[in-house]
């Protein structure tokens, strides 16, 4: 982001750890979709690849002792290294395939599983302009022993035939080593993918499988060797091949290794989701049938039904009362509009007043006294009606 920009995107790291961020590096090729890599957390740290605009994780490279990110100039290959205070382990990744770049045995062409790549005491590192070679150097004054330069192919294979002798730089004669990268290296050198896997010789696989069996058939059967007497291994540790492993340090190591996460490609969020069990696709934001509804207990459901019934009853009573009031108001308006009905009502009230006059005044209440007091007003209204 440029200085003063306010459109920053804050996304939590995928490992959800409280450790530090060890390194962050953007993919350098402007012709590709932007992305960046992050190494964060406590050792073994988690390395992850993120989208350059939304910062959403695209791939988790897994937990490893790594603290350095080195992108090739074309943005195709990526080196994750454990330099500085770490042992110098390296892993080379293909950004397009989101997989480690494989190595093969020189003679047989078999892929090497989990090659141990290491560049100990690394001080400087970098990629060649064509993104095919990676170097690591040990220089003074940071390291005053074992000064030298090592070259590696993009898959981590070390190049042995180099035009210099590292013995000439030992112990502390090498000050700096860098690749001279031209400004237009991306346009000068093509973005080459991985080289095809070497072809294995015909019949080599069958020969590899048949050779052990033929040798086993020709060899005489040797008697089973006696198990040498050794130290006592408790029964709880015998399942691990007699290696023990009950110490606190070994148990903590097993627990940490068991919690380590391997490489995982993060599936991007699609515009539609699959409903578990139904197999149908729904629009995001729409609640799937049978999904997204919280399961309530029987007591909660019963209370909810009672609450709804009570609210419905109160609503019905309020509606009925409003209808009665409206009917009474309509009747009063109709009576006021008809003089005969109004006169009939006044005469009825006057008869009631005459009955009250015949009673003992001390036995009358306030309402009855007020009704007697309104006699003159009622007779005046009756005279105006002229009925």
N, C-alpha and C positions, 0 to 999 in steps of 0.2 A: 504494500500500500504506500502511496505517496505521503509526504509529510502533511499533516493536518487532515488526512482523510478520515471520514466518520463512518464509512460503510464496512467496518470490520466485521468478520464472522467469527464467533466464538463457539467452538465445538469441543466437547470433552474428548480426551484421548481414549482410544479403544481399550487400552489395558486397565483403565480405571485405577491406576496406582497413585500413590501419594509421593512417589519418588521424583527426582529432578528430570528435566528435559536435557538430555546429553548432547544432542546435535539435531539441527534442522537444515535441510538443503533443498532448494528448488531444482527441478529438472531444467537444464540450461538451454534446451533447444526451443527457440521461439516459434518454430514451424509446427510443433506438436501441441496437443491440448495440454494446458498447464497442470502440473501436479507437483507435489513436494513430499519429502520423506522425513519422518520424525523417529528418533530413538529416545525413549523415555522410560522412567521407572528404575528401580534398583536392580542390581545384577542378579540373575541374567535379565537384561533389559529387553523391552519389546520394541521392535522396529515395525513401522507401518507406513503405507503409502496412502496419500490423501488427494482428493480432487482439488484442483487449484482454485476453483471458484466457490464451491459449497463447503470445502474442507471435509466432506464425508469420506470415511475410510474406504479405500478400494481393495487393499490387500494387507493382511497381517503376516509379516515375515517370520514371526515366532520369537520366542525368547532365546537369547544367546548373549554371550559376553562380547558385546559390541558397543562402541561409543563413537564411531566415525562413519560418515556418509561420503561417498565419492561417486558422482555421476560422470559418465562418459560424455564427451562433447555433443554427440548426437542424441543423447538421452535414451539410448536403447539399453545399455548395460549399466549396472549399478553394483558398486562394491561396498559391502558393509564390513568394516574392520574393527578390530579391538586393539587399538594402538595406545601409545602413551603408557599408562600404568597397567595395561592388560597384556596378555601373552602374545598378541599379534595375530589372532585368528582372523580369517577372511572368508567371506561368502560372496560369490558373484551371481547376480540375478539378471534375468532377461525381463525388461520392463514390459515388452509386448506380450510375452507368454505368462508373466508372473510366476515363473519357475526358476529354480537354480540352473545355471548353465552347466550341462553335464561334461564330464571328462571321460576319456576312453583309454584303455590300455593300448600302448603303441603297437604291440604285435598282434594280439588277438582281436582288438577292436571292441572288447567288452566294456560296457559302461562301468565306471568305478563308483560304487555306492558310498556316499558320505565321505568324499575325499578330505583329508586333513590338510587344509591350506593354512600356512602360517608365515608371517613376516615379522620375526622377532626384532625388538628394539627399533621399531620404525619411527623415524623422525619426519621425513618428507614422503609424499606420495602424490600420484597424479596419473592422468590418462594421456595417451598419445593423441595427436590431432585427428587420426583416423579412427579413434575409439576401438582399436584392436589390441592395444598393449597397455598394461598397467605397470607402474614402477613403484618400488619402495626403497628408501634410502636411509642409511644411518650416518649421521653427520655430526661434526663437532661444531660448537662446544657442548651441544646437548648430550651427546654420547661420545666419549673419548676412547672407546674401544670398539673393535669390529666395524670400523667404518667401511662402507661399500654400497653398491647399488644392485638391486635384484629386479629382473624383468619377469613379468608374467603375461601370459596370453589372457584374452577376455574371459576365458573359463577357469583361470587360476593355475594353468600349467606353467611351471617355471621354465624360462628360456635359458638354456645352459651356454650356448655359443654366443657370447657377447664380445664386442671388440675392446674390452678392457679387462684388466686383472685387478680384482678387489684387494689382492695382497699389496698392491702398490699404495693403497689408501690407508692401510692399517698402521698403527692403531688409531691415529687421530688426524689424518691428513685430508679428509674430505669435508669441505665446508658447506657445499650446496650442490643439489642436483635437481634439475627441472627439465620438462619437455618444452621446447620452443613451439608455442601454438600460435599460428597466424590468426589474424582477426577474422578472416573468412574461412575458417577451417570447416565449417558445416557445409559450405557451398563447394569448397575445394575437394573434399574427400566424400565419397558416397557413403550413405548409411547402409552398411552391409549387415545382413542378419548372420545368425550362427552358421558356421560351415556344416555341411552334411556329415552325419556320423560315418566313420570309416567302415567300408565293407569288410565283413569277415570272410576269410578264405572258405571256399566250398568244402563242406565236410568237416570244417574245424569244430563246429558244435557237436556233430556226431562223434568225432574223434575224442573230444573232451569227455563226452559221456561214456564212450566205450572203453577208453584207456583205463580208468580205475577198475571197471568190472573185469577186464582181461587180466590186469595185474593181480587183482584179488584172486582170480581163478587159478593163476599159475603159481602164486606164492603158497608155500606150505602153511598149514594151520598151526599157528604158534599157540602154546599153552597160555592160558590167561595169567597175566602177571599178578603176583601177590600184592595186595594193598599194603604199602609201607606203613609202618607204625608212625604216627605223628602226634601232634598235640591233641588234647581232648577238645572236641567240639560239642557244645550242649545241643540237645535235641531241637531246641527252638531255632538254632542257626544252621542245622544240617540241610534244611530245605533250600538254603542259599548256597549250596555247594561247599559248605564248611568255611565260608568266608567271614563268619561272625557277623558283625554289623549291628550289634546291640548298643554301641556307644552312642552318646547323645549327638556327637558330631555326625556320625554316619546316618542316624535316624533323621536328623534335620536335613542332611543332603538328599536322602531318598524322598523326603516330603517335598523339598523344593523342586527336585527333578520331576516328581509326579505332578506338580502343579504347573510345570512348564508347558507352554502352548506351542504347537508346531505351526508351520505356514498354513494360512487359511485365506482363500479368496472370499472377499466380502461381496455378497449378492446385492446389487443395487436395488433400491426401492422401485417397483414397477407401478404402472398406473392402475393395475388391478391385482387383486389378491385372491388366493385360492381359499375357499371355505373348507375347513377340516370336515371330512366325512361326506360333504355334499358334492364336491368336485366342481361347483359352479363358481363363476367369477363375478364379483360385484364391484361397483364403483367405490373408490376410496371415500370414506366418510359415511357410507351407508352401513347400517348395522346388519350383519348377515343373519339369516334365519337360524335361530337356535344358538347364535353366537353373540358375544358382547353383552349378554344379560347376566346380571349378578344373581347367583343362586341364593334365595332367602330361605330361612328356616320356617317351619310350620307355624311357630308362635308369631313370627314377624308377619307372615301372610295373613294369619287370623286377625291380628291387630289392624292390619291395613284394610281388610274387608270391613271390620267394625267401624273404622274411621270413615270409610267411604259411605257406609250405610247411614251413619249419623249425619254426615254432611248432606246426603241426599234427603233425609227426613227434614232437616232444618230448612233446606231449600224449598221443599214442598209446603211446609207450614207457612213460610214467608209468602210464597205465591198465593196460597189460599186466603191468607189475611188481606193481601193486597186486592184480591178479587172481591172480597166482602166489603172492603172500604169503598172500592169503586162502585159497587152496586148500591150501597147506602147513599153515596154522594149523588148517584144518578137518580135515585128515588126522591131524594130531597129536592133536587133541581126540578124534577117533574112536578112534584107537589107545589113548589113555589110558582110554577108557571100556570097552574090550574086554580082559579079563585074559589071555586066551590069546594075543592079539597082543602084549601087553606082555611076557608071559613068553617068547614066541618071540624078541622083540627082545633081551631080557636074555641068553638062552642064546647068541644069536649073538655078543653082545659078550664073554661068558665064553670062548667058543671062540677068539676073537681074542686074548684075554689069555693063554690057554694057549700059543698059537703064539708070542707075544712072550716068554714065560718061557723057551722053548727056545732063544732067540737069545742072543748075547753081550750082556750088559748095557751094555757100553761103546759098542755100535753103535746103541743106542736114543736117540731124541730126547725132548724134554720131553713132547710129547703122548702118546707111547707109554708113558712112565714114569707119567704121570698116570692113564692108562687101567689100568695094572697096579695102581696104588695104590687104585683104586676097586673092586677085586674084592670085598672084604668087604662093601661097601655094596650091591653088586649082588646078592650071594648072600642078603643079608638081605631085600631087596625080593622076590626070587624065593620065599623061604620064606613071606613074608606073603601072596603070591598063592594059595598052596595049590593049585597046578595040577598 
